[in-house]
Amino acid sequence: MTVEAVSVADIEAAAQRIAGQVLDTPCVESRTLSEIVGAQVFLKFENLQFTASFKERGALNKLAAMVAAGEPVKGVIAASAGNHAQGVAHHAQRLGLRAVIVMPVTTPMVKVERTRGFAAEVVLHGETFDEARDEALRLAAAQGLTFVHPFDDPLVIAGQGTIGLEMLRAQPTIDTLVIAVGGGGLISGIATAARAIRPGIRIIGVQTARFPAMVNAVKGTSHPQGTGTIAEGIAVGQPGRITREIIGRLVDDLVLVDEGDIEQAVLMLLEIEKTLVEGAGAAGLAAMLKEPARYAGRKVGLVLCGGNIDPMLLSALIERGMARAGRLARIRVGARDTPGVLARITTIVAEAGANIDEVHHQRAFSTLAAQNVEVELVLQTRNQAHVAAVVAALQSAGFAAQSY
């Protein structure tokens, strides 16, 4: 299969095939993010799709083409960490096809339950996508099911490419696209469409540093692979054959972002744009936050490719982000263990304008003298300067206080 396996004509045909069955999602400028990063930033809200991900475009194009071909289909099977699974399951249900989905056992439960909600038969197998894929291929052969690849399929790639058509139709001045890369289906489709419409457009792919398979394959590097990431939607250990060829030809560069970059981007989109994205959906913004000078003055299109984040993970990200920003702080206070000392400490904290979340009054597990007590406080504060002011107020009152 060569790069000619997918053309802009294929993508235009996919757009007609899926029209009215998926959303033509908004692609609008974020003025606040533009000010922060020093570039004009346009966001494509694919997290507003019914399954909260772009993946249903490619899945629908594949399934609809199969049905239109008139060949008998016993059912379809897919391997996915969640978003492709939901896309296949949802549209298989709509088209009256049996769907079996193999998901890694590490898949967030919100994605597993949502997939089951589309009447799919869910099989949890393996720790990684690659292990789930191998099991799906085994079941496909055993049960006569048609395997729907999440990215290495021309019809799937063409379906994802419809995003590129929509973005450049809505915002024709975009001169740079920064797109998340896992197996490469999304960026392959978008790059094929974008290069046909605007040959000079700059296209950057983004992978998490913990799963750099496509970067290694295209650039010939040997970055080590990790075992987990908050961007599980792009945690692919083996890049596609078709997508690798397309990316090598049409994409200008591939970059890596760290977990902290992704966390920051998720929280900024939540707080600034009031939109919820999963880790993979924030990868493009993470790249801009990591290297703002690279995109300075450009008109950049980002795809918020998914919004299926586990609620417990989101809660942890919010708390971690608040701690980094100084809006949630821990303070340790040492004092003589006398009546009223805790009241004095909490009064000083209140007068300094902080709100107490938690108090731990520690005697047994302290290294202080036996007649002393250690009080650990978790506080809601405004910023790092406010944390320092609270500590200073406690110290001025004679307490041994420090943030940690």
C-alpha positions in Angstrom: 0.0 0.0 0.0 1.5 3.4 -1.0 0.7 6.9 -0.1 -1.6 7.0 -3.1 -3.9 4.7 -1.2 -5.7 7.8 0.1 -6.4 10.8 -2.1 -8.3 14.0 -1.6 -11.0 12.6 -3.9 -11.4 9.7 -1.3 -11.8 12.3 1.4 -14.4 14.2 -0.5 -16.3 11.0 -1.2 -16.1 10.2 2.5 -17.5 13.7 3.3 -20.5 12.9 1.1 -20.9 9.4 2.6 -21.0 10.6 6.2 -22.8 13.9 5.7 -25.6 14.4 8.1 -24.5 11.5 10.3 -21.7 13.2 12.2 -21.4 16.9 13.2 -19.6 19.5 11.1 -18.1 20.7 14.4 -17.2 24.4 15.1 -13.8 25.6 14.2 -13.4 29.0 15.9 -10.6 31.2 17.3 -9.7 31.2 20.9 -8.8 34.8 21.6 -7.5 34.1 25.1 -5.3 31.2 24.1 -4.1 33.3 21.2 -2.9 36.0 23.6 -1.2 33.4 25.9 0.8 31.6 23.2 1.4 34.6 20.8 -0.3 33.0 17.8 -3.8 33.0 16.4 -5.3 29.7 17.6 -8.3 28.0 16.0 -9.9 25.1 17.8 -11.8 22.3 16.0 -14.3 21.0 18.6 -14.4 17.3 17.7 -15.1 16.5 21.4 -18.7 17.7 20.6 -19.3 14.6 18.4 -21.9 12.2 19.7 -19.2 9.8 20.9 -17.1 12.8 22.0 -14.4 11.9 19.5 -13.4 12.4 15.8 -13.0 8.6 15.6 -16.6 8.0 14.5 -15.9 9.8 11.2 -13.5 7.1 10.0 -15.5 4.2 11.5 -18.7 5.4 9.8 -17.0 5.9 6.5 -15.6 2.3 6.7 -18.9 0.7 7.8 -21.0 2.7 5.3 -18.8 1.7 2.4 -19.0 -1.9 3.4 -22.8 -1.8 3.6 -23.0 0.1 0.2 -20.9 -2.5 -1.4 -23.7 -5.1 -0.8 -21.4 -7.8 0.5 -22.7 -10.0 3.3 -21.2 -8.9 6.7 -21.4 -11.3 9.7 -20.3 -8.5 11.9 -17.4 -6.2 12.7 -14.6 -6.3 15.3 -12.2 -3.6 16.4 -9.4 -3.1 18.9 -9.3 0.3 20.6 -8.5 2.1 23.8 -12.0 3.6 23.6 -12.7 6.3 21.1 -12.5 4.1 17.9 -14.4 1.5 19.9 -17.3 3.9 20.5 -17.3 5.1 16.9 -17.5 1.5 15.5 -20.1 0.4 18.1 -22.3 3.4 17.7 -22.5 3.3 13.9 -22.6 -0.5 13.7 -25.7 -0.3 16.0 -27.2 2.4 13.7 -26.5 0.2 10.6 -27.7 -3.0 12.2 -24.3 -4.8 12.4 -23.0 -7.0 15.2 -20.0 -5.3 16.8 -17.3 -6.9 19.0 -14.8 -4.6 20.6 -11.5 -5.7 22.1 -10.1 -3.1 24.6 -7.0 -3.2 26.8 -7.7 -3.9 30.4 -6.2 -0.4 31.3 -8.9 1.4 29.3 -10.7 4.0 31.5 -14.0 2.6 32.7 -16.0 5.5 31.3 -15.0 4.4 27.8 -15.7 0.7 28.4 -19.2 1.4 29.7 -20.0 3.9 27.0 -19.0 1.3 24.4 -21.2 -1.3 26.0 -24.0 1.3 25.9 -24.0 1.0 22.1 -24.8 -2.7 22.4 -21.3 -3.8 21.5 -19.8 -7.0 22.9 -16.8 -5.8 24.8 -13.7 -8.1 25.4 -11.1 -6.8 27.8 -7.7 -8.2 26.8 -4.0 -7.2 27.2 -2.2 -4.3 28.7 -1.7 -2.4 25.5 -3.4 -1.6 22.2 -1.1 -4.0 20.4 -2.1 -6.9 22.6 -5.8 -6.0 22.1 -5.3 -5.8 18.4 -3.7 -9.3 18.2 -6.7 -10.7 20.1 -9.1 -8.9 17.8 -7.5 -10.4 14.8 -7.7 -13.9 16.3 -11.4 -13.4 17.0 -12.0 -12.0 13.6 -10.5 -15.1 12.0 -12.3 -17.5 14.4 -15.8 -15.9 14.0 -15.7 -14.6 10.5 -15.9 -10.9 11.5 -14.5 -8.0 9.5 -11.7 -6.2 11.3 -12.0 -2.4 11.3 -8.5 -1.0 12.0 -8.4 2.2 14.0 -6.0 4.0 11.8 -4.2 1.8 9.1 -7.1 1.6 6.7 -7.7 3.9 3.6 -11.4 4.3 4.3 -10.8 5.1 8.0 -8.1 7.6 7.0 -10.3 9.2 4.5 -13.1 9.6 7.1 -10.7 11.4 9.4 -9.5 13.6 6.6 -13.0 15.2 6.4 -11.8 17.3 9.4 -9.2 18.9 7.3 -11.8 19.8 4.6 -14.0 21.4 7.3 -11.3 23.3 9.0 -9.9 25.0 5.9 -13.4 25.7 4.7 -14.3 27.4 8.0 -10.9 29.1 8.5 -9.1 29.4 5.2 -6.3 31.6 6.6 -4.9 28.8 8.8 -1.3 28.3 7.9 -0.2 25.7 10.4 -1.9 22.5 11.7 -0.7 20.9 15.0 -2.3 17.4 15.2 -2.1 14.6 17.8 -0.5 11.4 16.6 -1.0 7.9 17.9 -1.3 5.4 15.0 -1.4 8.3 12.6 -4.9 8.0 11.1 -6.0 11.5 12.0 -3.0 13.4 10.8 -2.7 11.3 7.7 -6.2 12.1 6.6 -6.0 15.8 7.5 -2.6 16.2 5.9 -3.9 14.6 2.6 -6.8 17.0 2.5 -4.8 20.1 3.6 -1.9 19.6 1.2 -4.4 19.4 -1.7 -6.2 22.6 -0.6 -3.1 24.5 0.6 0.2 23.0 -0.6 2.3 25.3 1.5 0.5 24.8 4.8 2.8 23.7 7.7 1.8 20.4 9.4 3.2 19.3 12.8 2.4 16.0 14.5 2.5 15.6 18.3 3.2 12.5 20.2 3.5 11.9 24.0 7.1 11.3 25.0 6.0 8.0 26.6 4.7 6.6 23.3 7.0 8.0 20.5 6.6 5.1 18.0 5.8 7.3 15.0 8.6 9.8 15.8 11.0 6.9 16.0 9.7 5.3 12.8 9.7 8.5 10.7 12.8 10.2 12.1 14.9 7.2 12.8 15.3 8.0 16.5 15.2 5.5 19.4 13.3 7.3 22.1 12.3 4.7 24.8 8.7 3.7 25.1 6.9 4.1 28.5 4.1 2.0 30.0 1.4 4.5 30.6 0.2 8.1 29.8 -2.7 10.3 30.5 -3.1 10.5 26.7 -4.1 6.9 26.4 -5.9 7.7 23.1 -2.5 8.1 21.4 -0.7 5.4 23.3 0.2 3.3 20.3 3.3 1.1 20.3 3.4 0.2 16.7 2.7 2.8 14.0 0.6 2.0 10.9 2.2 1.1 7.6 0.0 3.3 5.5 0.0 6.1 8.0 3.8 6.1 8.4 4.2 6.5 4.6 1.7 9.4 4.4 3.3 11.1 7.4 6.8 10.7 6.1 5.7 12.4 2.9 3.2 15.1 3.9 4.0 16.1 7.5 6.7 18.7 8.1 7.8 17.6 11.6 6.9 15.4 14.6 7.4 16.6 18.2 7.2 15.1 21.6 5.4 16.5 24.7 5.6 15.5 28.3 2.9 14.5 30.7 3.1 17.9 32.5 2.6 19.7 29.2 -0.6 17.7 28.5 -1.9 18.2 32.0 -1.5 21.9 31.7 -3.2 22.0 28.3 -6.2 19.9 29.6 -6.7 22.3 32.4 -6.3 25.5 30.3 -9.0 24.2 27.9 -11.3 23.4 30.8 -10.8 26.8 32.5 -10.4 29.1 29.5 -12.6 27.5 26.9 -15.0 25.7 29.3 -14.5 22.6 27.2 -13.5 19.1 28.4 -10.8 17.2 26.5 -8.9 14.0 27.2 -5.1 13.9 27.2 -4.9 13.1 23.5 -7.3 16.0 22.7 -4.9 18.5 24.4 -1.7 17.3 22.7 -1.7 20.1 20.1 -2.1 22.8 22.6 0.6 21.1 24.8 3.0 21.4 21.9 2.3 25.1 21.5 2.7 25.7 25.3 6.0 23.8 25.2 7.5 25.7 22.3 5.6 29.0 21.8 8.3 30.6 19.8 7.9 28.0 17.1 4.4 29.1 16.4 4.7 32.8 17.1 2.6 35.0 14.8 1.2 32.0 12.9 -2.4 31.0 12.4 -2.6 27.6 14.0 -5.4 25.0 13.8 -5.8 22.5 16.6 -8.1 19.5 16.7 -9.7 18.8 20.2 -9.9 15.3 19.0 -11.6 13.7 22.1 -13.4 14.4 25.3 -13.7 11.0 26.9 -11.6 11.5 30.1 -12.0 9.4 33.2 -13.7 11.5 35.9 -11.2 10.3 38.6 -8.3 11.2 36.3 -9.8 14.6 35.7 -10.2 15.2 39.4 -6.6 14.3 40.0 -5.5 16.6 37.2 -7.5 19.5 38.6 -6.0 19.1 42.0 -2.4 18.8 40.7 -2.9 21.8 38.5 -4.2 23.8 41.4 -1.2 22.8 43.5 1.2 23.8 40.8 -0.5 27.2 40.5 -0.5 27.8 44.3 -4.2 27.6 44.5 -4.0 24.5 46.7 -1.2 24.4 49.2 0.1 22.2 52.1 1.6 23.9 55.1 3.3 22.2 58.1 3.2 24.1 61.4 5.1 23.1 64.5 3.9 24.4 67.9 3.8 23.7 71.6 1.0 21.3 72.4 -1.1 23.6 74.6 -4.9 24.2 74.8 -6.0 26.7 72.1 -3.0 26.3 69.9 -5.0 24.9 66.9 -7.5 27.7 67.2 -4.7 30.3 67.1 -3.2 28.7 64.0 -6.6 28.5 62.1 -7.4 32.1 63.1 -4.1 33.3 61.6 -4.7 31.4 58.4 -8.2 32.8 58.1 -7.0 36.4 58.7 -4.5 35.8 55.9 -7.3 35.1 53.5 -6.8 31.3 53.0 -9.6 28.7 53.3 -8.8 25.5 55.1 -9.6 22.2 53.2 -8.0 19.7 55.6 -6.4 19.7 59.1 -4.2 16.9 60.4 -3.2 17.3 64.1 -0.1 15.0 64.4 1.4 13.8 67.6 2.6 10.2 67.3 4.4 10.4 63.9 6.3 13.7 64.5 10.0 14.2 64.9 9.3 17.3 67.2 9.9 17.2 70.9 7.2 15.2 72.8 5.6 18.3 74.2 5.2 19.8 70.7 2.6 19.1 68.0 2.7 19.2 64.3 -0.3 20.5 62.4 -0.6 19.8 58.7 -3.0 22.1 56.7 -4.3 21.8 53.2 -5.4 25.3 52.1 -7.2 27.0 49.3 -5.1 29.9 48.3 -4.9 32.5 45.4 -1.4 31.9 44.1 2.2 31.1 45.2 2.6 34.6 46.6 -0.5 34.1 48.8 1.0 30.8 50.1 4.2 32.6 51.0 2.1 35.3 52.8 0.2 32.8 54.9 3.5 31.1 55.9 5.0 34.5 56.8 2.0 35.3 59.0 2.3 32.1 60.9 6.1 32.6 61.3 5.5 36.2 62.6 3.2 34.8 65.3 6.0 32.5 66.5 5.2 29.3 64.8 7.6 27.1 62.8 5.8 27.0 59.5 6.7 26.0 56.0 5.0 25.0 52.8 5.8 21.7 51.2 
